[in-house]
Amino acid sequence: MSYSYTPTPAFFAAAKAVEEVHAKHDQSLQLLAYALYKQAKVGNVQGSQPGFFELKARKKFAAWTLAEGTAREVADALYVNCSKHMEAGEALHDENRALLARIREST
């Protein structure tokens, strides 16, 4: 059984902000934003791991996999927090710090 989830207006505003500032941040923080975005929009990771030579796609897939099990509503709120961190330096929530640490360990 699946359920329908629509991201919040704050999520969509955060996506615009991340698009504008993501290049200013290290790859790990970019991967955090990507993983949370995908988890909120799609849910748990889908598809298979990209091929060996698709390094960027493999890193994105791996980061999204680390967010697996996070409720879409929670991922939405964490993504908004990540966006505010990237845009204005707001402190990351504990969950985001923990996920970022796991992403850094895996890359």
C-alpha positions in Angstrom: 0.0 0.0 0.0 1.4 3.4 -0.9 0.3 6.8 0.1 0.3 10.1 -1.7 2.4 12.8 -0.3 2.7 16.3 -1.6 5.8 18.3 -0.5 5.1 21.5 1.4 5.4 25.0 -0.1 8.5 25.5 2.1 10.0 22.5 0.3 9.6 24.0 -3.1 11.0 27.3 -1.9 14.0 25.4 -0.5 14.5 23.7 -3.8 14.9 27.0 -5.5 17.3 28.2 -2.9 19.4 25.1 -3.1 19.6 25.4 -6.9 21.0 28.9 -6.5 23.6 28.1 -3.8 24.5 24.4 -4.1 27.7 25.0 -6.1 29.1 27.1 -3.2 29.2 24.0 -0.9 31.2 20.9 -0.7 30.1 17.7 -2.3 29.0 16.1 0.9 26.5 18.9 1.6 25.3 18.8 -2.0 24.7 15.0 -1.6 22.8 15.6 1.7 20.5 18.0 -0.1 20.1 15.6 -3.0 19.3 12.6 -0.8 16.7 14.5 1.2 15.1 16.0 -1.9 14.7 12.5 -3.5 13.5 11.0 -0.2 10.8 13.7 0.1 9.7 13.6 -3.5 10.0 9.9 -4.3 10.4 8.0 -1.0 12.8 5.1 -0.6 15.5 4.6 -3.2 14.3 3.1 -6.5 16.1 1.4 -9.3 19.5 -0.2 -9.3 22.9 1.2 -8.5 24.4 3.0 -11.6 27.2 1.5 -13.4 30.8 1.5 -12.2 32.0 4.3 -14.4 29.0 6.6 -13.5 30.8 7.9 -10.4 28.6 11.0 -9.8 25.4 9.0 -10.3 26.7 6.3 -7.9 27.5 8.8 -5.2 24.0 10.3 -5.5 22.4 6.9 -5.4 24.5 5.9 -2.3 23.5 9.1 -0.5 19.8 8.6 -1.3 20.2 5.0 0.0 21.5 6.4 3.4 18.2 8.3 3.7 16.1 5.2 3.2 13.4 4.7 5.8 13.0 8.4 6.5 9.4 9.4 6.2 8.7 11.7 3.3 7.3 14.4 5.6 10.4 14.2 7.8 12.7 14.3 4.7 10.7 17.4 3.6 11.4 19.2 6.9 15.1 18.1 6.9 15.5 19.3 3.3 14.1 22.8 4.3 16.6 22.8 7.2 19.5 21.8 4.8 18.5 24.6 2.4 18.5 27.2 5.2 21.9 25.9 6.2 23.2 26.2 2.7 21.6 29.6 2.1 22.0 31.4 5.4 24.2 29.3 7.7 21.4 28.0 9.9 22.5 25.1 12.1 21.7 21.7 10.8 19.3 19.6 12.8 20.8 16.5 14.6 19.3 14.2 12.0 20.9 16.2 9.2 24.3 16.2 10.9 24.1 12.4 11.4 23.2 11.8 7.8 25.9 14.2 6.6 28.5 12.3 8.7 27.4 9.0 7.1 27.6 10.5 3.6 31.1 11.8 4.3 32.1 8.3 5.6 30.8 6.7 2.4 32.4 9.0 -0.1 
